[in-house]
């Protein structure tokens, strides 16, 4: 029993390490600044790197026009609500898999335990694919490429736009629960609604073009479909690691929505009350140390 418990702890320490930090950087706030704060500065093409702002005329295409429509449609209430949803993506993605896994394991509910396991695997797959594509395309974010873009006004470490990591992650989560609980729309429908709101928030805050969102939704959903198709092999691997012989059975059905709701509530409380007076306190995730691509570091900045 002790041996299995140790394996469980090791298995779910992995997502925390991957999604939070591999080193803790205690540099001052200014050390994390990107060129986003200097959004009105124009630089020469010869000196440009991906994080620089170099403003060009708006491309005459539907993607840019739709971006402008969303980004310019503003109100204080909309900004507040969308900011809460936008900032909830990473905390929910981190908290949901281990909390559901541990609860289900304690309750000896293998089906939901496996759902949490598949969810983490899908998130990890999506993360790798999304940032791999970002590195390949190197598309500048709208706030760094277009004039007069409304944004949050906070530093960003990941300056690449295509595809949207927020959208891909939220859709990977929603799709996995839709695959695992197809008879229970009360489980996955709120998750898809959450993902759509997050997707809308990305161009609203100047972070992505609509085409980035579409690509993110496809990548996130595709990651979950791929992982789900390999579930039997993944279950065998999990049993080998934990020294068990469990089958994929049992379900608490819509009870999994409780964990999603709780994770979102915790994120909203921290975002609107604890971090309310200091917008510099934000959770950052990027496979790069800075916008000049110096080093590998996924960390938070507090």
C-alpha positions as CSV (number, residue, x, y, z in Angstrom):
1,X,0.0,0.0,0.0
2,X,2.8,2.4,0.9
3,X,4.6,1.5,-2.3
4,X,1.5,2.4,-4.4
5,X,1.0,5.6,-2.5
6,X,4.6,6.6,-3.3
7,X,4.1,5.9,-7.0
8,X,0.9,8.0,-6.9
9,X,2.7,11.0,-5.4
10,X,5.6,10.7,-7.9
11,X,3.1,10.4,-10.9
12,X,1.3,13.6,-10.0
13,X,4.3,15.6,-9.0
14,X,5.3,15.5,-12.6
15,X,2.5,17.9,-13.9
16,X,3.2,20.3,-11.0
17,X,6.9,20.5,-11.9
18,X,6.2,20.8,-15.6
19,X,3.5,23.4,-15.4
20,X,4.9,25.5,-12.5
21,X,8.6,25.8,-12.6
22,X,11.9,24.1,-13.0
23,X,13.8,26.8,-11.3
24,X,12.7,29.6,-9.1
25,X,13.9,33.0,-10.4
26,X,13.9,35.7,-7.8
27,X,15.0,38.5,-10.1
28,X,13.4,41.8,-9.9
29,X,10.2,42.7,-11.7
30,X,12.1,44.6,-14.4
31,X,14.1,41.5,-15.3
32,X,11.0,39.9,-16.6
33,X,9.9,42.9,-18.7
34,X,9.4,42.4,-22.4
35,X,8.9,45.0,-25.1
36,X,5.1,45.0,-24.4
37,X,5.4,47.9,-22.0
38,X,7.1,49.9,-24.7
39,X,4.2,49.3,-27.1
40,X,4.5,52.7,-28.7
41,X,8.2,52.3,-29.6
42,X,9.1,51.6,-33.2
43,X,12.3,49.7,-33.9
44,X,14.2,49.1,-37.0
45,X,13.9,45.7,-38.8
46,X,17.7,45.2,-38.4
47,X,17.5,45.3,-34.6
48,X,14.2,43.4,-34.3
49,X,13.7,40.2,-32.4
50,X,10.3,38.5,-31.9
51,X,9.4,40.5,-28.7
52,X,10.0,43.9,-30.3
53,X,7.1,46.1,-31.3
54,X,7.3,47.1,-35.0
55,X,4.0,48.5,-36.1
56,X,2.8,47.9,-39.7
57,X,-0.5,48.8,-41.4
58,X,-3.3,46.4,-40.7
59,X,-3.3,43.5,-43.2
60,X,-6.5,43.7,-45.3
61,X,-7.9,40.3,-44.4
62,X,-10.8,38.8,-42.4
63,X,-8.6,37.6,-39.7
64,X,-7.3,41.1,-38.8
65,X,-10.8,42.7,-39.2
66,X,-12.4,40.2,-36.9
67,X,-9.5,40.8,-34.4
68,X,-10.2,44.5,-34.5
69,X,-13.9,44.0,-34.0
70,X,-13.3,42.0,-30.8
71,X,-10.4,44.1,-29.5
72,X,-12.3,47.4,-29.9
73,X,-15.6,46.1,-28.4
74,X,-15.0,47.1,-24.8
75,X,-16.7,47.7,-21.5
76,X,-15.5,47.7,-17.9
77,X,-17.7,44.8,-17.0
78,X,-16.6,42.7,-20.0
79,X,-13.0,43.5,-19.2
80,X,-13.4,42.3,-15.6
81,X,-15.2,39.1,-16.5
82,X,-13.0,38.2,-19.3
83,X,-9.9,38.8,-17.3
84,X,-11.1,36.4,-14.6
85,X,-11.7,33.7,-17.2
86,X,-8.5,34.4,-19.0
87,X,-6.4,34.1,-15.9
88,X,-8.2,30.9,-14.8
89,X,-6.9,28.7,-17.6
90,X,-3.5,27.8,-16.1
91,X,-4.6,27.3,-12.4
92,X,-7.5,25.1,-13.5
93,X,-5.3,23.1,-15.9
94,X,-2.8,22.5,-13.0
95,X,-5.3,21.8,-10.2
96,X,-7.9,19.7,-11.9
97,X,-5.9,16.5,-12.8
98,X,-4.3,15.8,-9.5
99,X,-7.3,16.8,-7.3
100,X,-9.6,14.5,-9.4
101,X,-7.0,11.7,-9.4
102,X,-6.4,11.8,-5.6
103,X,-10.1,11.9,-4.7
104,X,-11.0,9.1,-7.1
105,X,-8.1,7.0,-5.8
106,X,-9.2,7.5,-2.2
107,X,-12.7,6.6,-3.2
108,X,-11.5,3.6,-5.2
109,X,-13.2,4.9,-8.4
110,X,-10.9,3.7,-11.2
111,X,-12.9,5.3,-14.0
112,X,-12.5,8.9,-12.7
113,X,-9.0,8.2,-11.6
114,X,-8.2,7.2,-15.2
115,X,-10.0,10.3,-16.5
116,X,-7.7,12.5,-14.5
117,X,-4.7,10.5,-15.8
118,X,-5.8,10.9,-19.4
119,X,-6.5,14.5,-18.8
120,X,-3.0,15.2,-17.6
121,X,-1.5,13.2,-20.6
122,X,-3.7,15.2,-23.0
123,X,-2.6,18.5,-21.4
124,X,1.1,17.5,-21.6
125,X,0.7,16.4,-25.3
126,X,-1.1,19.6,-26.1
127,X,1.6,21.7,-24.4
128,X,4.4,20.1,-26.4
129,X,2.6,20.4,-29.7
130,X,1.4,24.0,-29.2
131,X,4.8,25.4,-28.2
132,X,6.5,23.4,-30.9
133,X,4.3,25.0,-33.5
134,X,4.8,28.4,-32.0
135,X,8.5,28.1,-32.3
136,X,8.2,27.0,-36.0
137,X,5.8,29.8,-37.1
138,X,7.1,32.6,-34.9
139,X,4.1,34.8,-35.5
140,X,4.2,38.0,-33.5
141,X,1.3,38.8,-31.2
142,X,-1.1,41.5,-32.4
143,X,-0.1,43.8,-29.5
144,X,3.4,43.7,-30.8
145,X,2.5,44.0,-34.5
146,X,-0.4,46.3,-34.8
147,X,-1.1,49.9,-33.8
148,X,-3.5,50.9,-31.1
149,X,-4.2,47.5,-29.7
150,X,-6.0,47.2,-26.3
151,X,-4.1,44.9,-23.9
152,X,-3.7,44.1,-20.3
153,X,-0.5,46.1,-20.1
154,X,1.5,43.4,-18.2
155,X,4.7,41.7,-19.3
156,X,4.6,38.5,-21.4
157,X,7.3,35.9,-21.7
158,X,5.8,34.1,-24.7
159,X,5.7,36.6,-27.6
160,X,4.5,34.1,-30.2
161,X,0.9,34.2,-31.3
162,X,0.2,31.1,-33.4
163,X,-1.5,29.0,-32.1
164,X,-3.2,30.0,-28.9
165,X,-2.0,28.0,-25.9
166,X,-4.9,29.2,-23.7
167,X,-7.4,28.0,-26.3
168,X,-5.7,24.7,-27.0
169,X,-5.4,23.8,-23.3
170,X,-9.0,24.6,-22.5
171,X,-10.3,22.7,-25.5
172,X,-8.1,19.7,-24.7
173,X,-9.7,19.6,-21.2
174,X,-13.2,20.0,-22.5
175,X,-12.8,17.4,-25.3
176,X,-11.3,14.8,-22.9
177,X,-14.3,15.1,-20.6
178,X,-16.7,14.9,-23.5
179,X,-15.0,11.7,-24.6
180,X,-15.0,10.2,-21.1
181,X,-18.5,11.3,-20.2
182,X,-20.5,11.4,-23.5
183,X,-23.8,10.7,-21.7
184,X,-23.4,13.6,-19.3
185,X,-23.4,17.0,-21.1
186,X,-23.7,18.7,-17.7
187,X,-20.0,17.7,-17.3
188,X,-18.5,18.8,-20.6
189,X,-20.9,21.6,-21.8
190,X,-19.7,24.1,-19.0
191,X,-16.1,23.2,-19.9
192,X,-16.6,24.0,-23.6
193,X,-18.4,27.3,-22.6
194,X,-15.4,28.1,-20.4
195,X,-13.0,27.4,-23.3
196,X,-15.0,29.6,-25.7
197,X,-15.0,32.5,-23.3
198,X,-11.2,32.1,-22.8
199,X,-10.8,32.0,-26.5
200,X,-12.8,35.2,-27.0
201,X,-10.7,36.9,-24.3
202,X,-7.4,36.3,-26.1
203,X,-8.0,38.8,-29.0
204,X,-10.0,41.0,-26.6
205,X,-6.7,41.5,-24.7
206,X,-4.6,41.8,-27.9
207,X,-2.9,38.4,-27.5
208,X,-4.1,36.5,-30.5
209,X,-5.7,36.7,-33.9
210,X,-8.9,34.6,-34.4
211,X,-7.0,32.2,-36.6
212,X,-4.8,31.4,-33.6
213,X,-7.9,30.5,-31.7
214,X,-9.1,28.1,-34.4
215,X,-5.7,26.4,-34.6
216,X,-5.6,26.1,-30.8
217,X,-9.0,24.6,-30.6
218,X,-8.1,22.0,-33.3
219,X,-4.8,21.1,-31.6
220,X,-6.3,20.9,-28.1
221,X,-9.2,18.7,-29.3
222,X,-6.9,16.6,-31.4
223,X,-4.5,16.0,-28.5
224,X,-7.4,14.6,-26.4
225,X,-8.7,12.5,-29.3
226,X,-5.2,11.0,-29.8
227,X,-4.7,10.3,-26.1
228,X,-8.1,8.8,-25.8
229,X,-7.4,6.5,-28.7
230,X,-4.4,5.2,-26.9
231,X,-6.1,4.8,-23.5
232,X,-5.7,1.0,-23.3
233,X,-2.0,1.3,-23.7
234,X,-1.8,4.2,-21.3
235,X,-3.8,2.2,-18.7
236,X,-1.4,-0.7,-19.0
237,X,1.5,1.6,-18.5
238,X,-0.1,3.2,-15.4
239,X,-0.8,-0.3,-13.9
240,X,2.8,-1.3,-14.5
241,X,4.1,1.9,-12.8
242,X,1.8,1.5,-9.8
243,X,2.1,-2.3,-9.6
244,X,-1.7,-2.7,-10.0
245,X,-4.2,-4.6,-12.2
246,X,-7.1,-2.2,-12.3
247,X,-9.7,-2.0,-15.0
248,X,-11.4,1.1,-16.3
249,X,-14.7,0.9,-14.4
250,X,-16.9,3.0,-12.1
251,X,-17.9,6.6,-12.4
252,X,-19.1,9.5,-10.3
253,X,-20.6,11.0,-13.5
254,X,-21.3,14.7,-13.2
255,X,-19.5,14.8,-9.8
256,X,-16.3,15.6,-11.8
257,X,-17.8,19.0,-12.5
258,X,-17.3,19.8,-8.8
259,X,-13.6,19.7,-9.2
260,X,-13.6,21.9,-12.3
261,X,-15.9,24.4,-10.5
262,X,-13.8,24.4,-7.4
263,X,-10.6,25.0,-9.4
264,X,-12.2,27.9,-11.2
265,X,-13.5,29.4,-8.0
266,X,-10.1,29.3,-6.4
267,X,-8.5,31.0,-9.4
268,X,-11.2,33.7,-9.4
269,X,-10.7,34.4,-5.7
270,X,-7.0,34.7,-6.0
271,X,-7.3,36.8,-9.2
272,X,-9.9,39.3,-7.9
273,X,-9.0,39.6,-4.2
274,X,-5.5,38.4,-3.4
275,X,-3.7,39.7,-6.5
276,X,-6.2,42.5,-7.1
277,X,-4.0,45.4,-6.1
278,X,-0.9,44.1,-7.8
279,X,-1.3,43.2,-11.5
280,X,2.4,42.3,-11.5
281,X,1.6,39.2,-9.5
282,X,0.8,36.8,-12.2
283,X,1.4,33.2,-13.0
284,X,3.7,32.9,-16.1
285,X,4.3,29.8,-18.2
286,X,6.7,29.7,-21.1
287,X,9.4,27.3,-22.2
288,X,11.7,30.3,-22.6
289,X,13.5,32.4,-20.0
290,X,12.7,35.7,-21.8
291,X,11.5,37.0,-25.2
292,X,15.0,36.7,-26.6
293,X,14.7,32.9,-26.2
294,X,17.5,32.8,-23.6
295,X,17.3,29.5,-21.8
296,X,14.6,27.1,-20.8
297,X,12.4,28.0,-17.8
298,X,8.7,27.4,-16.9
299,X,8.1,29.4,-13.8
300,X,5.8,31.7,-11.9
301,X,6.6,35.3,-11.0
302,X,5.3,36.6,-7.6
